[in-house]
């Protein structure tokens, strides 16, 4: 049995553990006794989490601005970001214990560097998993990390001294990079065994072809990413994790949490697993405007119930905590699976795509922390509903335009419907569909404009002699171009090439 067929997907295992380490690292800094003194001594009226978010925003901006340069320097930046993350975390923890520099300035610098490193490492895990693994696998990795993280945080708070907590958090970025290297090597072995040769690389790993999706579908996915980014920012700012320090570090005696009860945690894990499977994974084959409606509605409903319950004086704090954590986890999961979808259905550079989504989240979160954290529950819910309404209206507007879909969809379309939709003959329809599909495949596999031109003619059944005459090219030139096309597509002959064109969408989903 080949490596790719093993029961244990090592890349997914490493990715799930790595994401768990990252979110545990973040939560320990903001909500445990090891950092209580650093948070309490923060000398500005601005909540310290705003500067952590600023670090995420700065890194997101770099992802958007210079994606290609970052990709070229990936191997060099991994150890650098690990060391900077450790240094930033330690600087924030120790700022209040020294007098050489201003504790506030040192704390701010440490938080910014911490945020930069955290986002960098998390984005790398998501990007690698999204572009090498199945959609269900990506969703499972994120869900596992969200289920395990509360337990790890509670155990660290219960059994480790504050100094030990700081030590643990300081080494976590190093552990994260080591786990990422394990995930990368596992993905490389898996892709090599599967003989995936599509010309696209990330972290030294061949990437699967991007899924074919029409213009309207891509626009809907982008709209949903915007909505999910703002929704996550809102939900986190309304939950106990949205702010750091002050009264947000609560002991189990003062504020019974979900992890104080094994039954509540088991219920939380079960509900999150059901949400992942039924609201996320099972919806994979639906169009984007339908696919993500259930999780969006569940997030809003859970938030509504949480806000109502928190206003009740007799409500159990542990139950409220569980609902808030569920809502936070739902939002996290929805955000990251939408980012993974965006990475696989658009030709936007991967760094730019993930940076755009996280930049929106960070900016929205900073606005919440600075200006909106004191608004009423009703006002908060109105903001959430407005975000949802925005996404729904934007998607409905996009439905008025026919999605070009796949080549097979176009070929299977009834003749009368095809003529009405395109205003042309079936032959013209097929030619247009072939051109659209070849353009998408060319973008995915990195074909040159001339190679794309020849690819169109080959798929239409033209001979090399015809291509030579039509494009006014020498015989050897045509042969060279055809050889380059076959090489980039990873095929041996015209039949395999045509099969790839018609089955590209199915390949992208494998």
C-alpha positions in Angstrom: 0.0 0.0 0.0 1.4 3.4 -0.9 2.2 6.1 1.6 -0.8 8.2 0.6 -3.1 5.4 1.4 -2.0 4.8 4.9 -4.7 5.0 7.6 -2.7 7.7 9.4 -2.3 10.9 7.5 1.0 12.2 9.0 0.7 15.6 7.5 -2.8 16.1 9.0 -1.6 14.8 12.4 1.4 17.2 12.5 -0.9 20.1 11.3 -3.5 19.4 13.9 -0.9 19.2 16.7 0.8 22.3 15.4 -2.4 24.3 15.3 -3.2 23.1 18.8 0.2 24.3 20.0 -0.3 27.7 18.4 -3.8 28.5 19.8 -2.7 27.1 23.3 0.3 29.4 23.2 -1.9 32.4 22.4 -4.5 31.6 25.1 -1.9 31.0 27.8 -0.5 34.4 27.2 -3.8 36.2 27.5 -5.6 34.2 30.2 -3.3 32.4 32.7 -1.6 33.4 35.9 1.9 33.2 34.4 1.1 36.4 32.5 -1.2 38.0 35.0 1.5 40.4 36.3 2.5 41.5 32.8 -1.1 42.1 31.9 -2.0 43.9 35.1 1.1 46.1 34.8 0.3 47.2 31.3 0.5 51.0 31.5 -1.8 52.2 28.7 -5.6 52.5 28.7 -5.6 50.3 25.5 -6.2 46.6 26.1 -3.0 44.7 25.5 -4.6 42.4 23.0 -4.9 45.3 20.6 -1.1 45.3 20.1 -1.1 41.5 19.5 -3.7 42.1 16.8 -1.5 44.9 15.4 1.2 42.3 14.9 -1.2 40.1 13.0 -2.3 43.1 10.9 1.3 44.0 10.0 2.2 40.5 9.0 -1.1 40.2 7.0 -0.1 43.4 5.2 3.3 41.9 4.2 1.5 38.8 3.0 -0.7 41.0 0.7 2.0 43.3 -0.4 4.9 41.0 -1.2 3.6 37.4 -1.5 6.1 36.2 -4.0 9.1 37.6 -2.1 7.9 35.8 1.0 7.5 32.6 -0.8 11.1 32.8 -2.2 12.4 33.2 1.4 10.2 30.7 3.2 13.0 28.4 4.3 15.0 31.4 5.7 12.0 32.9 7.5 10.8 29.8 9.4 13.6 29.8 12.0 13.7 33.6 12.1 10.0 33.8 13.0 10.3 31.1 15.6 13.1 32.9 17.4 11.3 36.3 17.1 8.1 34.8 18.5 9.9 33.3 21.5 11.7 36.5 22.1 8.6 38.6 21.8 6.6 36.4 24.2 9.5 36.4 26.7 9.9 40.2 26.4 6.2 40.8 27.2 6.4 38.4 30.2 9.5 40.0 31.6 8.9 43.7 30.7 7.5 44.6 34.1 10.5 43.0 36.0 13.2 45.3 34.6 14.0 49.0 34.8 16.4 49.5 31.9 13.6 50.3 29.4 10.1 51.5 29.7 7.9 48.5 30.7 5.0 49.7 28.6 7.1 50.3 25.5 8.8 46.9 25.9 5.5 45.2 26.5 4.0 46.7 23.4 7.0 45.7 21.3 6.9 42.2 22.7 3.1 41.8 21.9 3.5 43.1 18.4 6.4 40.6 17.7 4.4 37.9 19.4 1.4 38.6 17.2 3.5 38.6 14.0 5.0 35.2 14.8 1.8 33.6 15.9 0.0 34.6 12.7 3.0 33.6 10.5 3.2 30.1 12.0 -0.6 29.5 12.0 -0.9 30.7 8.4 1.8 28.3 7.3 0.0 25.3 8.8 -3.3 26.3 7.2 -1.8 27.1 3.8 0.1 23.8 3.7 -3.0 21.7 4.7 -5.4 23.6 2.4 -3.2 23.2 -0.7 -2.2 19.5 -0.1 -5.0 17.9 1.9 -8.7 17.4 1.4 -11.3 19.9 2.6 -12.6 17.5 5.2 -9.0 17.0 6.5 -8.5 20.7 6.9 -11.7 21.1 8.8 -10.8 18.1 11.0 -7.4 19.6 11.8 -8.9 22.9 12.9 -11.7 21.2 14.9 -9.3 18.9 16.8 -7.1 21.9 17.8 -10.2 23.8 19.1 -11.3 20.7 21.1 -8.0 20.0 22.7 -6.8 23.6 23.5 -9.2 24.3 26.5 -8.0 21.1 28.2 -4.3 22.0 27.7 -4.8 25.5 29.0 -6.7 24.3 32.1 -4.0 21.7 32.9 -1.2 24.2 32.5 -3.0 26.6 34.8 -3.7 23.9 37.4 -0.3 22.1 37.5 2.3 24.6 36.3 3.7 27.5 38.3 3.6 31.0 36.7 7.3 30.7 35.9 6.8 27.3 34.4 3.9 28.7 32.3 6.2 31.4 30.9 8.9 28.9 30.1 6.5 26.6 28.3 5.0 29.5 26.3 8.5 30.7 25.3 9.5 27.4 23.8 6.1 26.8 22.0 7.1 28.7 18.8 10.2 26.4 18.5 7.9 23.4 18.9 5.5 24.8 16.3 8.2 25.2 13.7 9.5 21.6 14.4 5.9 20.3 13.9 5.6 22.3 10.7 8.7 20.8 9.3 7.2 17.4 10.1 4.0 18.3 8.4 6.0 19.6 5.4 8.0 16.4 5.0 4.9 14.3 5.4 3.1 16.3 2.7 6.1 16.1 0.4 6.3 12.3 0.7 2.6 12.1 0.1 2.6 14.3 -2.9 5.6 12.5 -4.3 4.0 9.1 -4.0 0.9 10.4 -5.7 3.1 11.8 -8.5 1.5 15.2 -8.4 3.4 17.4 -10.9 1.4 20.5 -11.4 4.2 23.1 -11.4 2.9 24.9 -8.3 5.0 24.7 -5.1 4.8 25.9 -1.5 7.3 25.1 1.2 9.1 22.8 -1.3 5.9 20.7 -1.7 4.0 20.2 -4.9 0.5 21.5 -4.6 -2.7 20.0 -5.9 -4.4 21.9 -8.8 -6.9 24.5 -7.8 -10.6 23.7 -8.2 -12.5 25.1 -11.1 -15.1 27.6 -10.0 -16.9 30.2 -12.1 -16.7 34.0 -11.6 -19.9 34.3 -9.6 -18.8 31.4 -7.3 -15.4 32.9 -6.7 -17.0 36.3 -5.9 -19.4 34.6 -3.4 -16.5 32.9 -1.7 -14.6 36.2 -1.4 -17.8 37.8 0.0 -18.2 35.0 2.6 -14.5 35.4 3.6 -15.1 39.1 4.3 -18.2 38.2 6.4 -16.5 35.4 8.3 -13.5 37.6 9.1 -15.7 40.4 10.5 -18.0 37.8 12.3 -15.0 36.2 14.0 -13.7 39.5 15.1 -17.1 40.3 16.6 -17.6 37.0 18.3 -14.2 37.0 19.9 -14.6 40.5 21.1 -17.9 39.6 22.8 -16.5 36.5 24.4 -14.2 36.2 27.4 -11.2 35.7 25.1 -11.7 39.1 23.4 -9.9 41.1 26.0 -6.8 40.3 28.1 -6.0 41.2 31.7 -8.2 43.0 34.1 -11.1 40.8 35.0 -10.6 38.5 32.1 -8.3 36.2 34.1 -10.7 34.4 36.4 -10.0 31.5 38.6 -12.3 28.4 38.6 -13.7 29.5 42.0 -14.7 33.0 40.7 -15.9 31.9 37.3 -16.5 28.2 36.8 -15.4 27.3 33.3 -16.3 24.6 30.8 -13.2 22.6 31.7 -14.2 22.5 35.4 -16.7 19.9 34.3 -15.8 16.8 32.2 -19.4 16.5 31.2 -19.5 20.1 29.8 -16.2 19.6 28.0 -17.4 16.3 26.5 -20.6 18.1 25.4 -18.6 20.9 23.9 -16.4 18.4 22.0 -19.4 16.5 20.7 -21.3 19.5 19.5 -18.2 20.9 17.8 -17.5 17.6 16.1 -21.2 17.4 14.9 -21.0 21.0 13.7 -17.8 20.2 11.8 -19.2 17.2 10.0 -22.8 18.2 9.3 -22.5 22.0 8.9 -19.1 22.1 7.2 -17.9 18.8 5.6 -21.3 17.5 4.5 -22.0 20.8 2.6 -18.8 20.6 0.6 -20.5 19.8 -2.8 -23.1 22.6 -2.6 -22.7 26.0 -4.3 -20.9 28.6 -2.1 -24.0 30.7 -1.6 -25.8 27.6 -0.1 -22.8 25.8 1.3 -21.9 28.2 4.1 -25.4 29.4 5.1 -25.9 26.7 7.9 -22.7 27.5 9.8 -23.2 31.3 9.4 -26.7 30.9 10.9 -25.5 28.6 13.7 -22.9 31.1 14.7 -25.4 33.9 14.9 -28.0 31.8 16.7 -25.4 30.6 19.3 -24.3 34.2 19.8 -27.9 35.3 20.3 -28.5 32.6 22.9 -25.2 33.4 24.7 -26.1 37.1 25.0 -29.6 36.3 26.3 -28.3 33.8 28.8 -25.5 36.0 30.1 -28.2 38.6 31.0 -29.9 36.1 33.3 -28.7 36.5 36.9 -29.4 32.8 37.7 -27.7 31.4 34.7 -24.8 29.0 35.3 -21.4 30.6 34.6 -20.0 27.3 33.4 -22.9 26.9 30.8 -22.4 30.5 29.6 -18.6 29.8 29.3 -19.4 26.6 27.3 -21.7 28.5 24.9 -19.2 31.3 24.4 -16.4 28.8 23.7 -18.7 26.9 21.3 -19.5 30.2 19.5 -15.9 31.2 19.3 -14.9 27.7 18.0 -17.7 27.8 15.4 -16.5 31.1 14.2 -12.9 30.0 14.1 -13.7 26.9 12.2 -15.9 28.7 9.7 -13.2 31.4 9.1 -10.4 28.9 8.5 -12.4 26.6 6.2 -13.4 29.6 4.1 -9.8 30.7 3.9 -8.9 27.1 2.8 -11.7 27.3 0.2 -10.4 30.7 -1.0 -6.9 29.3 -1.4 -8.2 26.5 -3.7 -10.8 28.3 -5.9 -9.0 31.5 -6.9 -5.7 32.2 -8.6 -4.8 34.9 -6.0 -1.3 34.1 -4.6 -1.8 32.0 -1.5 0.0 34.4 0.8 -2.1 37.3 -0.5 -5.3 35.4 -0.1 -4.7 34.3 3.5 -3.2 37.7 4.4 -6.3 39.5 3.1 -8.6 37.4 5.2 -6.6 37.7 8.4 -6.0 41.4 7.8 -9.7 42.0 7.8 -10.1 40.0 11.0 -7.3 41.8 12.7 -8.5 45.2 11.7 -12.1 44.4 12.7 -10.8 43.1 16.1 -8.8 46.2 16.8 -11.8 48.4 16.1 -13.8 46.2 18.5 -11.2 46.4 21.2 -10.6 50.1 20.9 -14.1 51.5 20.3 -16.9 49.0 20.6 -16.2 46.8 23.6 -18.5 48.8 25.8 -21.6 48.6 23.6 -24.7 46.9 24.7 -25.6 43.3 24.0 -28.4 44.5 21.7 -26.0 46.7 19.8 -23.5 43.9 19.4 -26.2 41.6 18.0 -27.2 44.3 15.6 -23.7 44.4 14.3 -23.6 40.7 13.8 -26.9 40.7 11.9 -25.7 43.5 9.7 -22.6 41.5 8.8 -24.7 38.5 7.9 -27.2 40.7 5.9 -24.2 42.1 4.0 -22.9 38.7 3.0 -26.4 37.4 2.1 -27.3 40.4 -0.1 -23.9 40.3 -1.8 -24.3 36.6 -2.7 -27.8 37.0 -3.9 -26.7 39.8 -6.2 -24.1 37.5 -7.6 -26.7 34.8 -8.4 -28.0 36.9 -11.2 -25.0 36.1 -13.3 -24.5 32.6 -14.6 -21.5 30.8 -13.3 -19.4 29.5 -16.1 -18.8 26.3 -14.1 -16.8 23.4 -15.6 -16.3 22.3 -19.1 -18.4 19.2 -18.5 -21.3 21.3 -17.1 -21.2 23.3 -20.3 -21.1 20.3 -22.5 -24.0 18.6 -20.7 -26.2 21.7 -20.8 -29.3 21.3 -22.9 -29.0 22.8 -26.4 -31.9 25.2 -26.0 -30.7 26.4 -22.6 -27.2 26.8 -23.9 -28.3 28.9 -26.9 -30.4 31.1 -24.6 -27.6 31.6 -22.1 -24.8 32.3 -24.5 -26.5 33.5 -27.6 -24.5 31.1 -29.7 -24.5 27.7 -31.3 -23.5 24.5 -29.5 -20.2 24.6 -31.3 -19.6 28.2 -30.2 -20.6 27.3 -26.7 -18.1 24.4 -26.6 -15.3 26.5 -28.0 -15.9 29.2 -25.4 -16.0 26.6 -22.6 -12.8 25.1 -23.8 -11.1 28.5 -23.9 -12.3 29.3 -20.4 -11.2 25.9 -19.0 -7.8 26.1 -20.7 -7.2 29.6 -19.3 -7.9 28.3 -15.8 -5.7 25.2 -16.2 -2.9 27.4 -17.7 -3.1 29.7 -14.7 -2.9 26.8 -12.3 0.0 25.0 -14.1 2.0 28.1 -15.1 1.7 27.9 -18.9 2.9 30.8 -21.0 0.5 32.8 -23.2 1.8 30.9 -26.4 1.5 27.6 -24.6 -2.0 28.5 -23.6 -2.8 29.3 -27.2 -1.5 25.9 -28.4 -3.3 24.1 -25.6 -6.6 25.6 -26.8 -6.0 24.2 -30.3 -4.8 20.8 -29.1 -7.9 20.3 -26.9 -10.1 21.3 -29.9 -8.5 18.4 -31.9 -6.2 20.4 -34.1 -3.2 18.7 -35.6 0.4 20.0 -35.1 0.4 20.8 -38.8 -2.7 22.9 -38.4 -1.2 24.7 -35.4 2.0 25.3 -37.3 0.2 26.9 -40.2 -2.4 28.8 -38.1 0.1 30.4 -35.7 2.9 30.7 -38.3 5.4 28.7 -36.3 8.2 26.4 -37.3 7.6 22.6 -36.9 10.3 22.3 -34.2 8.9 25.3 -32.3 5.5 23.6 -32.2 7.1 20.3 -31.0 9.0 22.2 -28.3 5.9 24.0 -27.1 3.9 20.8 -27.0 6.6 19.0 -25.0 6.7 21.9 -22.5 2.9 21.7 -22.2 2.9 18.0 -21.5 5.7 18.4 -19.0 4.0 21.1 -17.0 0.7 19.2 -17.0 2.4 16.0 -16.1 0.9 14.0 -19.0 2.3 11.8 -21.7 0.0 12.3 -24.6 -2.9 14.2 -26.0 -5.5 11.8 -24.5 -4.1 12.3 -21.0 -4.1 16.0 -21.6 -7.7 16.1 -22.7 -8.7 13.9 -19.7 -6.9 16.4 -17.4 -8.8 19.3 -18.9 -12.2 17.7 -18.5 -11.4 16.2 -15.1 -9.4 19.1 -13.6 -12.1 19.9 -11.1 -12.3 16.4 -9.8 -8.6 16.2 -9.5 -8.6 19.5 -7.5 -11.0 18.0 -5.0 -9.1 14.7 -4.4 
